[in-house]
Amino acid sequence: MADLPTRWGGGLAPQPRLIWAVGIGAGLIALATVSPLLAFVAVVYHTGLVIIAARDLALLPGRQGYRVRRVMPEPFSLGEPEEVTVVIENRAAAGLMARVADHAPDLLRPSPREVGGRFDATGVLRAAYRTRSPKRGAYVFDAVDLQVWRRDGWWRRQIRLPDREDAAVFPNVVAIRRIQLTLRRGLRAMAGMRRARPPGASTAFAGLREYVRGDDVRRVSWTATARRDRPVVVEVEAERGQQVIIALDCGRLMTAPAGDLDKLDHAVNAALMLAWVAQAFGDRVGLMTFDDRVTDFIKPERGPAQLRRITEALYAIQPEFVEPDFGHAMTHLALRVGRRSMVVLLTDVQDPEASRELVAHALRLAARHLVLVVAMSDPAVLTARDDPIDTTSRAYEWAAAEEFVSSRRESFELLRRGGVLGLDVVAGKLSPTLVERYLELKERALL
């Protein structure tokens, strides 16, 4: 908290009651010129005030003996509200009132800036505040400022406790943990569902179950039927072990803000969640990042080590203010990935003319792979289109927003006609919507 070091130095600060007492003493000194009796009263008053203030100061523990530590997420998650707790210990401070100001990085948006509290009977103080991390990267926490005082005291002691600590903001790992339970429930629920299989889709044996009206009679297992003495059918599911390639555009258009994060950071969070979900479903996952060139390529693999590689790559990427070269990126991907895969392209889509290169190369790639083009809508643009029109300026604003949305819709229609799947979603809902679309495609055995 950059402004705190100049406001809270070390040393002592008077409590308001001491300031008032000194003011009254000054008044007595002024009146002492009128009467010798008032001069005697002033001397007695100031003597007593000095004794009381000195006693109060002696009851406050000195600078030594304080221990400080932070309890915070490791790592922080991009865009996620999280809590940091500062723990200060000093047995001599038991029962004292306190105020804590942590020198947290401003970019983590710490709130509140100062936290009040009280040392418990064992001399432990816990002060918690919230953060919200809008940017990936490395950050440094500096010292902790502490003020302590007695409830009815006259002084505040101000202490700076050194506690320099490094922290990192990664793609949203909290959302991954949050979805784990949902996914487990989803896996169990999907196990008993019948799956439609389009011609040519590969399937795998999933188990046996009793026949119900509407089942394909070609799926009846006559051996199991004879053994159980009732109709039994073979249940199949989409074959596991397929490939998902996440292609992430890091070019100029992805630097645009969309809510609390920019579009690239929304895409980073969605890419990590999709990678984790695909791994949970047994698919191999790879990652390609590009702008006007391919900046990184991680070949599709399974396992925790692969997720770590993808997470580290997503943590490190930065946008470049250049136009993305979709031709180079899609050609690179086609040369590196021979097996049919699901290619999820996280990018931005504009009008058909501006998106001509994207559309052309996505259609070419779709001849061999299942291509899903994912773009994010800016919440501000949708608000401008949907809000009531009550002024002339609002009418112009609405027209511009509607034209922009319509032109994006035309680009997605061109993709759809060429066999490319599209997903246009509000940026803040990108991660869960993308996962739902992946699960839908998996359920329909289109992968």
C-alpha positions, -999 to +999 in steps of 0.1 A: +000+000+000+022+027-014+008+057+006+012+041+040+050+045+046+047+083+045+018+084+068+029+058+094+064+063+105+080+047+135+078+063+169+049+076+191+017+094+183-005+110+209-041+098+215-068+125+211-073+126+249-036+135+254-040+164+228-070+176+247-052+174+280-022+194+267-047+220+254-062+223+288-027+226+304-019+254+279-050+272+290-040+269+327-005+283+319-022+313+302-044+319+333-014+316+357-004+351+349-036+363+365-033+344+398-005+327+417-030+300+428-037+292+392+001+289+386+003+263+414-027+244+398-010+245+365+022+230+379+003+202+397-017+195+366+013+192+343+032+171+369+003+147+371-002+147+333+035+138+328+033+110+353+002+095+337+015+098+302+048+083+312+031+054+330+009+047+299+040+048+277+058+023+300+028-001+297+032-003+259+056-030+247+087-018+229+096-025+193+112-058+201+093-090+206+069-087+176+067-115+151+047-112+119+037-136+091+012-136+063-013-163+054-021-159+017-030-179-014-001-197-031-005-187-058-031-159-062-057-166-089-063-142-117-095-122-113-105-141-082-114-123-049-092-138-022-082-132+014-048-123+030-044-126+068-016-108+086-008-126+119+012-106+145+023-122+178+037-106+210+027-120+244+035-086+260+008-070+237-021-092+250-053-072+252-039-041+234-059-024+206-042-023+172-044-012+137-026-029+108-016-016+074+000-042+051+022-028+023+005-050-003+010-043-041-015-017-053-022-038-084-037-065-062-064-040-051-062-046-013-093-036+006-096-023+033-063-005+034-062-005+072-076-032+095-084-027+132-083-054+158-072-064+193-045-088+205-061-118+222-052-131+257-022-150+242-009-120+224-020-129+189-036-105+164-052-116+131-060-089+105-076-100+072-082-080+040-094-089+005-075-088-028-086-091-064-058-097-089-065-082-124-030-091-139-009-121-140+027-118-128+051-116-099+045-092-070+062-082-038+047-076-004+067-052+018+067-044+055+037-043+078+029-011+097+014-016+132-001+008+157-008-004+193-025+014+222-043+007+254-081+012+252-080+041+277-044+050+270-027+083+261-002+071+235+000+050+203+032+032+195+039+029+158+061+001+146+072-011+111+077-048+110+099-060+081+083-089+062+092-088+025+076-116+006+072-126-030+039-136-045+026-147-079-007-143-097-014-174-118-044-182-141-075-189-120-067-221-101-094-214-076-120-219-103-104-253-111-108-264-075-144-251-075-153-272-105-138-304-093-168-314-072-192-305-100-172-325-125-172-356-103-209-354-100-211-348-137-190-378-145-212-401-123-244-386-139-231-391-174-221-427-168-257-439-172-267-418-201-272-431-236-251-413-262-260-406-298-233-416-322-230-400-356-217-421-385-180-427-382-176-416-346-154-439-326-169-454-294-158-476-265-176-501-243-191-484-213-210-512-196-243-532-196-277-521-185-313-533-188-331-527-220-356-498-220-382-490-247-365-470-275-331-487-273-315-499-305-322-536-307-288-540-324-272-531-290-288-561-273-263-585-258-278-619-263-252-636-241-259-613-211-296-615-218-295-653-216-275-652-184-297-626-167-330-639-182-340-604-191-331-581-220-297-564-216-281-539-239-245-528-244-238-492-235-212-473-254-197-439-250-174-416-269-139-430-270-116-415-244-081-405-253-088-380-279-069-347-285-078-311-276-055-283-289-060-249-274-048-221-297-046-187-279-044-155-299-021-130-280-023-102-306-036-066-305-073-072-302-069-094-271-055-064-252-090-048-251-106-046-216-137-067-210-150-061-175-125-065-148-099-082-169-087-078-205-097-103-231-064-122-230-067-128-193-103-140-197-090-164-224-061-176-202-085-185-174-108-203-198-078-222-214-066-235-181-101-246-170-107-264-204-073-281-201-081-294-167-115-306-176-103-323-208-076-341-188-102-352-163-121-368-192-090-387-204-082-365-234-047-354-244-044-316-242-020-293-261-014-255-262-003-231-289+001-194-284+007-169-312+006-133-323+023-125-356+043-157-351+039-189-330+054-181-296+049-215-279+037-250-288+031-277-262+023-310-279-008-329-266-001-351-236-019-364-205-011-362-169-003-337-140+030-328-156+013-316-187-011-295-167+019-279-149+035-271-183+003-255-196-002-235-164+034-222-165+030-213-201-003-195-195+013-176-165+041-163-187+023-151-219+019-114-226-001-097-253+017-080-282+003-050-300+006-067-334-019-082-358-022-119-354-010-141-383-038-167-385-023-183-416+011-189-400-005-202-368-030-226-385-003-239-408+020-246-379-007-264-361-017-285-391+019-295-396+025-304-359-008-322-353-016-350-377-043-368-358-079-354-359-083-332-329-106-306-314-090-272-320-103-245-297-093-211-310-096-183-284-095-150-303-116-120-312-140-118-341-150-085-358-168-078-391-164-102-420-139-079-438-116-076-407-120-113-399-115-125-434-081-142-427-094-158-396-125-172-414-104-185-444-078-204-423-104-217-398-124-232-427-092-248-442-083-263-408-119-276-404-113-300-433-093-322-410-101-311-374-131-301-354-126-264-350-143-242-324-138-205-327-144-187-294-148-150-290-157-127-261-183-100-262-175-068-243-201-063-215-201-025-222-211-030-258-240-053-249-251-029-222-250+000-248-272-022-271-297-034-245-302-002-223-333+020-230-329+047-256-340+079-240-318+105-256-304+113-290-269+104-279-282+071-267-297+064-301-263+069-317-247+047-291-273+020-296-268+021-334-230+017-331-234-012-307-260-029-328-239-026-359-209-040-342-228-070-328-245-077-361-212-077-380-198-102-355-228-123-361-222-123-398-186-135-393-199-164-371-224-173-397-197-176-424-178-199-401-209-220-394-216-224-431-181-238-436-185-264-408-166-244-381-183-242-347-186-208-330-191-196-295-197-159-287-200-153-250-198-125-225-163-123-213-171-129-176-189-161-184-163-175-208-148-203-187-180-221-176-196-217-210-166-231-229-165-261-205-202-267-211-196-266-249-168-291-246-189-314-225-217-311-250-194-320-279-180-349-259-215-361-251-225-360-287-193-379-297-183-352-321-147-351-310 
